[in-house]
Amino acid sequence: MSWMNIARVLKVLALVLFLTPWLVVSCQGSPLVEATGLDLITGDVQPSQDSPLGSMMAQAEVDAEAPDGTTDQDEQQPGGGVLEDGRWWALAGAVLIGLSLVLGFILKPARTAALGAVVAGALALVALGGGMAWTDRAFDAQKREALQGQSVGDTEMDQFGRNLAAGMVGAIEMEIRPGYWATLAALGLGVLTAFMAMSGAALPKITVTTQESQSSQ
């Protein structure tokens, strides 16, 4: 085992963690829309099946499906358009992780390969971290636009409509799930171990001392 092999295992783990939940949009704690890292890449963001509201959204989406099989998901799913727009950074992160693995194998000598793996892995961290921050801000901006688009009349009915819309929009939140943080953690450790390989540091050796060897001493 070497630092570089450990880095490769961690980066493969980071790719596998793209299959775990990364984001959930909920209303007062009831999941509406969920997305894994892979869902963000493909743009296939689906209503959650873990709550009655999510199931109702899924049924509404089926009922609203056009004859040609298409559905306007941006209108059907709260935050759906923002999550689908996340494909650029999720895909960039996955591609850079894969590139980091490839460079670790094909570049020569070993320290050059480790350097390539460190650079590509670090860029993947930037893409995933910056992309999630962008998605979070875009989601908040979408909520503000929904409030600003309400009627500006001064009648009691207009005021009631604004208050109702504000309550509904305020109840919708986007939460980053542990799967995303685990992906960043595995990738970060992979970059760190690749850096250790680049620096030429020796992997610590663990010596196991048995009772027999102690007694002979």
Stockholm file with secondary structure:
# STOCKHOLM 1.0

chainA/1-217         MSWMNIARVLKVLALVLFLTPWLVVSCQGSPLVEATGLDLITGDVQPSQDSPLGSMMAQAEVDAEAPDGTTDQDEQQPGGGVLEDGRWWALAGAVLIGLSLVLGFILKPARTAALGAVVAGALALVALGGGMAWTDRAFDAQKREALQGQSVGDTEMDQFGRNLAAGMVGAIEMEIRPGYWATLAALGLGVLTAFMAMSGAALPKITVTTQESQSSQ
#=GR chainA/1-217 SS CCHHHHHHHHHHHHHHGGGSEEEEEEETTEEEEEEEHHHHHHTCCEECSSSHHHHHHHHHHHHTCCTTSCCCHHHHSTTHHHHHTTHHHHHHHHHHHHHHHHHHHHSSSHHHHHHHHHHHHHHHHHHHHHHHHHHHHHHHHHHHHHHHTSCCCCSHHHHHHHHHHHHHHHHEEEEECHHHHHHHHHHHHHHHHHHHHHHTCCCCCCCCCCHHHHHHC
#=GC SS_cons         CCHHHHHHHHHHHHHHGGGSEEEEEEETTEEEEEEEHHHHHHTCCEECSSSHHHHHHHHHHHHTCCTTSCCCHHHHSTTHHHHHTTHHHHHHHHHHHHHHHHHHHHSSSHHHHHHHHHHHHHHHHHHHHHHHHHHHHHHHHHHHHHHHTSCCCCSHHHHHHHHHHHHHHHHEEEEECHHHHHHHHHHHHHHHHHHHHHHTCCCCCCCCCCHHHHHHC
//
